[in-house]
């Protein structure tokens, strides 16, 4: 069949053009698709297969009579541009699909094991007070109001919150690429995080390519959505000036209260402001609360300690500094298994291991769910269990 010529309908080629990043696709591929569309050249099955692989578009799509309709209900929850938005990238489509597969597997595993539904999912419906909701979440997470004092920096704060959320049954995945393909990087301009609601296996996915402070904020922001029982596709930027709905405003307010309790913030601001310039106070409080500088700036803005222009200046500088650091940072290197462990929820990996031992899950399914091969999967489990 590989040498057999096939016909691709022009409408399918048009759909492909609409769903690929033209700036990242080689001119040769574009020219090839154009010739197929015009009908001047009929491709072989092998050629279609090659293009399918390069563009990360399912092979079967090319042989449909009409353009495919990919159902991605999650995108309806976009924080910004929820109505008129560009089609999702193939990287995003595949990432959402992967997260859904992990969640489905974990849900079935928990139900089969006789686990109860998570009581906190949707437990905050009807609560409109950020203070009350923050108190409820801290209580459920067994988190002290001054928890941040034991942390060293935003990355450490992220790990503390992540462990707290995982310990009560929230699946947390984090990656900066699609699976293990380093050539398919996730774009923070497309999304920062998303949440899939489920009574048994609520899941948060964090885009690793964000800054430490931004990842911390995204993690808690998405967690609030779980307590509210509302799915989320978080693509808001710190310098956003567009309006957001009431749910997003509440989630931002609750997140800020957990990260930077407002009463403590005001006390510290007034104390430091007696001796330090405004800029230095912002930086000092960023260190004190172990979070991103934009959270402190937002707290200052909401308390009328700085104005909107000053807030935008702080945020712009923070974004530019982070972008410079990313460009200077060398790719590659690092500990493969340490990175792999950070991508997965530990409870999920141990559940996979247990299910395999009980012969309820095949190794091939485990490899598919983790994107690892036989050797790396075994080594990863050894690391998770505390092996060397």
N, C-alpha and C positions, 0 to 999 in steps of 0.2 A: 504493500500500500504506500510505502514511503516515496516511491517514484511516480505515483499516480498524480495527475494534475487535478486540482480542485478549484471550485469557483467560490469566491467570497463576494457577498452582496455589498454594493456601495454603501448602503445604510449602516452596515456593520463597521466598515472602514471609517465612516464619519463618527460613529460612536467611539471607536478606538482613539481617533484624534482628539476627541473631547475629554478623554479620560487618561491621557498620558501627559507628563510634563514635557512640553515641546522643547524647553530650554535644556533638558537633560537627555534628549534622545538624539542619536547621531543622524546627520543628514541622510546617510545611506538608508536607514530604516524608513525615514519619512518618504524618500524617493521610491523605495520599494512598495510601500503602502499605496502611494499615489498611482503607480503602474497597475497595481491590483484593482484599485478603484475604477480606473479608466477602462480596464478590461484588455489593455494592450498585452498584458502578460498574465498567464494563469500560473499560480504558484503550485509547487508540489506539496504534498502533505508534510514532508520533512521541512520545507522552507517555512510553512505556517507554524510548525512546531517550534522552530528556532525563534521566530518573531514572538511567539507566545511566551517563550521562556525569557527573552530579553526584556519584554514589556511587563512581565508578571501579570498577564491577562490569561485567564483560563482558556485552554485550547478549545474547548467546546463552544465558547462564545463566537469563534470565527465562523462556525458552520450553522449558526442560527438564521432563520428567515427574517427575523426582525431584531432590533437591538435589545439586549438583555435589560431587565429591570432589577437592579440590585436593591434589595430592601435593607436599608440601614436605619431603622427607627431611632437609633441613638442620636443621629445627627439632628433630629428634631429638637434636641435639647441643647444645641449650640448656645453658649453664653452670648456670643456676639455674632451678628449676621445669620440669624437662624432662618431667615426666609430666602433672601437672595444671596446665595453663596456658591462658590465654585464647587464643581464635583469633587468628591474626596479623592485623594491620591491613592494609588494602588498600595502604597506602604500603609496608609491608614486602614484601608479596606481589609488588608491581610492581618493587621494587628488587632482590629476589632474581632475578626473571625477567630483568631487564635485565642483571644481572651474569652470569647463565648464558649469555645471548646473546653478550655480549662474549667470554666465555671460549670458547664453541663456535667463534666466528669465528676467534679467535686460534689455537686449537688446530689448526683446519683449515688456516689460513694457514701455520703452522710446519711441519706435516707435508708440505704441498704443496711447501714450500721445501726440504725435505730435512733439516730440523733434527733433532737428536737429542733424546731425552727428557732432562729435567733430572735429573742424578744425585743431587741433594741431597733430592729429594722422597722422603720415607719412609726416608731413609738413617740416621735415628736410632732406628729401631724397635729396641726391646730395651735402649736406654740409659736407665737409671733415675737416673743421677747428674746433678744440675743443673750441677755444675761441668764435667763432661766434655762435656755437651751444649752448654753455653755456649761452651766452647773450640772445639768442632766448628763451631758457627755462625759464630763470629768468624773462624775460618780460612776458611770458605767465602765469607764476605762480605768478606774482606780488611780486617778491622776490628781496629784495635789495642785492647788492653785499656783504655787510657786515652783512647779516642777522644773522649770528652765534653769534654776539656780545650780542644779547638779550637772548641767551640760557644759560642754567646752566651746561649742560653736554651732552654727546652723546644721551642719552635717550630722553632728552628734544628736542634736535635737530631733532631726528627721528620724534617726535610728530609734530613738526612745519612743517617739509617737508611733512609728511603724510597729515596733514590738508590742506596744500596748494594744493597738488595733488588731494585730494578728492574734494576740492571746485571747481575745474575746470572740474570734471567729470570722474576721474580715480577711478575705484573700487580697494580698497586695502583690502586684507584679510591677516590675520596673525595667525598662529597656530603652536604649537610645537608637536601636536598629530593629529591623524586622527579623525576629528569630536570632540566628547567629550570622546573618549576612551583613558584614561590615560595609558593604557597598550600598545598602538600603537604609540610610539614616532617617530617623523620624524628625520632622520639622516642627520646632516649637511655635512657629508662626501659624501652623495648622492646628495644633492642639498641644495643651500642656498636660492634660490628664483626662480620664473619663471614668465613669462609674456605672456598673451594671447591677441593678437591684435584684436581689433574690432573697427569699426568706431564710434559706439554708446556707447559701454561699455568696453573700454580697461581695462584689469584687471592685477593687480600685486599680487602675493602671496609671502609672506615672511615667511621663516622658523624661528619660534620664538626661537629655541634652539641656535641660534647664539648669539654672544656678542652684546652689544648695538652699539658699533662702527661698527661692521660688518653688522648689520641690517641696519644701516644708509647708509652705502656704497651701499649695495645691493638694497635698495629702490631707490636711485638716479640712480644707474646703470641700473636698469630695466626701470625706467622712460625714460632714454635716448633712449632705444629700442622703446618705444612708439612713440617718436618724429620721429624716423627713420622709423617706420612702420614695424619693424622686430621682430618677436617673439623671446623669449629668454628662455633658460633653464640654469640658472647660477649655475655652480658647481665648480667654480675656488676657490682655496685656496690662502690665502695671501702669502704663501711660494712657490707658484707655479713657476716652472722653465720651464714648457713646453711652446711651442709657441702657441699663440692665433691669430685668424684671425684679419683682419683690422677693422672689425666692433667692435669686443670686445676691441681692443686697443683704438678705438675712444670713446667707451662708458666709459672705465676706465679714459681716459683723461678728458672727459667732467665732469664726476663725481668728479674727483679730483679738477677741476677748480671751481666748484660750492661750494664744501666743503672748499677748501683751495685755494683761488685766488693766483696764482703764484707770481704776483708782490708784493702783501702784504707779502706773505711767505718769499720771498727773503729779503725784507726790515727788517722784524722781525728777521730772522735768522742772518743776518749780525750784527744787533744791539745787540742781546743777546750773540752772539758768542764772542764778545769783552770781556765779563765778565764771561761767564759760560763755563764749559766743554761741549763737543759735546753731551753727553748723557743727560745732564740737559737741553740743548736747545731743544732737541726732546721732552722731557717731558713737558717743559714749553709751547711749541707750540701746543702740544696736548690739553692742558688745554685752551689755547687761542682760538683755532679754534673749540673746543667742538666736536671733532671727535675721531676716533680710532687712536692709535699710529702708526699702520701700514700705514695709509694714509700719516702721516707726514714723516715717514721713506721713503716712496716711493717718496715723493716730494724732500726730501734731496738727494736721489739717482739720480733722474732725473736731478737735478741741479748740480750733481757732488760734493755735500758737503760731502757725505759718499760714500764708495765703496760697491760692491755687497756683500762682506763678512760681512761687518758691518750691512748692511740691513738685511741679513738672520739672524744674531744674534739677532737683535731687534725683528724681526717677531717671531722667535722661542721662545724667552722669553715671548712675548705677548701671544702666543698660549698656552704655558705651564701654565702661570699664570691663563688664563681663564679656562683651564681644571681643575686646582686645585680648583678654585672658584666653578665650577659646582659640583664637587664631595662633597665639603663642604656644598653646598646649600641643605637644606632639601626640599623634595618634599611635595606637598600637601599644605593645608592651603590657606590663601589669600581670597579675596573677589570673590565669584563665578561670580557675575554679572559684576564686574569690568573687570575680565578676559574675560568673554563672549563678552562684548562690544568691547574689544580690538581686538577680532578675526574678527569682522565684519566691514564692511563699514557702517557708520551711515546712509548714504543716501539710501543704500540698505534696511536697516531695516525699515526706514520710508516709503519707497516705498512699501514694503511688507504690512505694516500696512494700507496704503492708498488703496492698491489694494483689501485688504480684506474688508475694509469698503465699497468699490464700488462693492463688490461681484463678482470681477473678478478673485480672487484667493481664493481657499479653505484653511481653517485652516490646513488641513492635508498636503497640499503642503508647507505651511509656516513652519510647524514642520520639514518636510523632508529637506527643504533648510537650516534650521538652526541647525538641530540635537537636538532640544529642545522639551520638552513636553508642554502640554497646560499651566500649571502653570508657568513654567520657561520662556516660550515665552512671556506670558502676563506681568510678572514681568520685563523682560528685556526691553520690549517696554516702560513700565512705567519709568524705569531708563533713557532710551534714551530721552524720552520726558521731562525729568527733574523732574520726580516724586521722592518721597522718599521711 
